[in-house]
């Protein structure tokens, strides 16, 4: 477990703007086309809401899952990236709309968290599935009787993003200049199964599953207790911030909380100053493109930029009241508090349990 006791150092890390791998023009083009083309088609057919929803699906349901930690450093093929998202959308469509929705969602998320320790590829896919399942259920629950249509439109966004990425596919300059490396030795399937079974023989091997299941369960109860508020974001925040490594206050939690605070303030400013739907649409497309750049540099910046996109798209054409923005902010703070509390509790429990790795590493 990696803990940084210096609050100033932790804050500096959260505010850090990475200057690592350069951002390719292809990445920006994919983000721009992913949102802009569906919006233009929607405007042409006088269905801007559908166009924006497809664009939102392209931004959220394909590519790297937001906040997957080390997994986000991987560069999977478009197909492997969208498969967990497509599966999550399909499952969410089947379970949304009934009293069983939250229990089934929590069970499926817990199962995915449990198998995530099998290997790194499985961990990447499992975390994507968890985030997209919760995201899809949250969006479909707000769609009411139009859940089926919303799922189809949202899923089309992911497919559109994959199509754009395939059309613009090409080997990156960094990859072309990188020297060839000898293939690394990988564990056999039998070795992975044996290692995975060993990790599940102690509490440390279950800590990710426990934190996720309990966190999603508490968040779901809070959402059900106050149905008049938009507390679905509590559930989504827990899914985004619960990471496999066990830390008391992860940098990502600080980044998400500050990012949503800035994003809500930016949304309020946009709605206060911009009334033209055309100007608003252009701004949304610009923010969606900027989010692709921010994703590679700072999760705080990504949260701050993507929050207005999500809020404006989900409520496009409808009045967005200050109470709604306040609910989103409160939900984020509550979700972050749930995650931190469970991190502290599980850290203490695993510290007093039998010796063993606190964070089983996927290989």
Buried (B, 14 or more C-beta within 10 A) or exposed (E): BEEBEEEEEBBEEBBEEEEEEEBBEBBBBBBBBBBBBBBBBBBEEEBBBBBBBBBBBBBBBBBBBBBBBBBBEBEBEBEEBBBBBBBBBEBBBEBBBEEEBBEBBBBBBBBBBBBBBBBBBBBBBBBBBBBBBBBBBBBBBBBEEEBEEBBBBBBBBBBBBBBBBEEBEEEBEEEEEEEEEEEEEEEEEEEBEEBBEBBBEBBBBBBBBBBBBBBBBBBBEBBEEEEEBBBBBBBBBBBBBBBBBBBBBBBBBBBBBBBBBBBBBBBBEBBEEBEEEEEBBBBBBBBBBBBBBBBBBBBBBBBBBBBBBBBBBBBBEEEBEEEBBBBBBBBBBBBBBBBBBBBBBBBEEBEEEEEBEBBBEBB
